[in-house]
Amino acid sequence: MKREERPKRTKQNSKKSRNKEFARVTYIFVLLFLALMGYLVYFNLVRAQKIVNNPHNERQNNFAQQVVRGNITDKNGVVLAETQTDEAGNESRVYPYGDVFAHVIGYDSSLGKTGLESVENFELLTSNAFFLEKIRNEFQDTKNIGDTVVTTLDAQLQQAAYDALADNKGAVVVLDPATGKILAMVSKPTFDPNQIETEWDYLNSDSDNSPLLNRVTQGAYAPGSTFKIVTALEFMRENPDYANYTYDCQGAITWGDTTIHCFASTVHGLEDLRSSFANSCNSSFANIGLSLNKTSYRQTAEELLFNKKLPSVLDYSKSSFAVDENTGEAEIMMTAMGQGNTLVSPYHMALITSAVANGGTLMRPYLVDKVTNHTGNEISKNVPKSYKKLMTSDEAAQLKEYMRAVVEEGTGMDLNYGSYTVAGKTGTAEYSMDDGEKTHSWFVGFTNVDNPELVISVIIEGYDGNSGAKAVPIAKQILDSYYNR
């Protein structure tokens, strides 16, 4: 009997083994199927729009054959870009404000697309018109009208920033620190997107002015004394008793072979951290730089997004901070006061300032408020989202007070007179050119200090003067226009 049972057990074991193999194969195929479905969902939610927007994607041509490219408007419905069709059915993209919105709205032409014209290409060539209207258009062999992209931009504020910059090379960006909405973005020199095809060769070859460059996001400048925001934050973190800091400024500081002067060799006398910040005292901040832990300093800078990606849908230059454990004393002194090898964009300085104004939290900046169909029915809407906590609320509150002191009693006093309050930081960044010393002039700040409303970042390139005040009156002109309209 035992000899007869053995074959049965062998067959049962063999069957169980085959069942296990089948189960394994089934699990593998199920996992592969789930992975494929997961990727398809990810592709449609995340990647599809980027691929459709790729200028090399031929599907764009198909969309354009079926849909009239939609409008781009400011937050109040003012048209910033539209497609006009003549009697012969020829379409042309028109920009009513000419060069005022050139860099942020961009252009759509046979040469390609830039700015929001590129970023929002999918929405502009998608029509969510009423289905009966689409049916009628199908029978009449008529194109559907593309959706409208409603931006966060304020046309009046944009025009004010454009006018205030006048003939200066430079940039202005204004945003709402509580939401991240970008309200204005101006870069000069600029160009007329209506003439982009006829003027392309000239614009592309003008290396002295680089009119196609969006200086707000793509500019890379020494931050000057605006970087003292970062240095002050690091000093506060390393020294809990920072309120007891004192320094006797004699107009210059010498360490080894390096001598750093305050502006015009001004003797500020005995200062604490607050007055050092308000007076933008180079000597005091160079002294602070010598005391800092280089590794910690770099960590703080990187927490503020130096050497990191920035939240931006537009092309941008990554800011750089070069200090490490091998940095020499002369370089750390220069870095602490905003010179050295540090580079930053006006956009990045606006993000840091926004975090200070918003209790330490940087809201994700955005340019599109919503998308509607051509009759105004809402298709999608963006909402404010937190991006990152750049500093604690206590640190932000202290920096806010230091920035308030800059305007109330320091280098930004010209902004202390008006129907609104301002806190901020001025800055100058000196550099050498063939025709002599030049200065970039900075101002970063925010309005209604106790309940911040606007953040503004201004840079003026190649200023021939020797004062950081060049950017201040421009910021004041923009803010006056906003609050007095």
HUHUBEL-V206194 format. One line per field, one symbol per residue. phi: phi as a letter, one per 30 degrees, with the letter a starting at -180 (. if undefined). burial: b if it has 9 or more other C-alpha atoms within 8 Angstrom, else e. A space follows every 10 residues. Layout:
phi=???
burial=???
This chain:
phi=.ddddeeddd dddddddddd dddddddddd dddddddddd dedddccedd ddddddddde ddeddcbded dcbddcjddc aaccbdddid cbdbbechdd cedddibbad dkbbhdeddc edddccccde dddddddddc hcddcddccc dddcdddddd dddddhcddl abbbbcddcj ddcaabbbdb acddcdddce ddddcdddch ddddddccdb bddhdddddd ddddddddbe cedcdbacdc jabbbiccbc cdehhdcdid bcdddddddh dddddddded cdddddeddd eddcidibdc dadcdbcddb bcdbdcdddd ddddddcjci cdbacedddd dddddddcij cddddbccda bbddcjddca bdbdbdcadd addddddddd dddddeddbc dcddccbldb cbbabdabbd acbdcjdbbd ccbbabched becbcbbbbc dhdddbbdde ddddddddde dddcd
burial=eeeeeeeeee eeeeeeeeee eeeeeeeeee eeeeeeeeee ebbbeebbbe ebbeeebeeb eebbeebbbb bbbbbeeebb bbbebeeeee eebbbeebbb bbbbbbbbbe eebbbbbbbb bbbbbbbbbe eeebeebbee eebbbbbbbb bbbbbebbbb bbebbeebbb bbbbbbbebb bbbbbbbbbb bbbeebeeee eebbebeeeb bbbbbbbbbb ebbbbbbbbb bbbbbbeeee ebeeeebbbb bbbeeeeeeb bbeeeebbee bbbbbbbbbb bbbbbbbbbb ebebbbbbeb bbeebbbeee eeeeebbbbb bebeeebeee bbbbbbbbbb bbbbbbbbbb bbbbbbbbbb bbbbbbbbbb bbbbeeebbe eeebeebebb bbeebbbebb bbbbbbbbbb bbbbbbeeee bbbbbbbbbb eeeeeebbbb bbbbbbbbbe ebbbbbbbbb bebeeeebbb bbbbbbbbeb bbeee
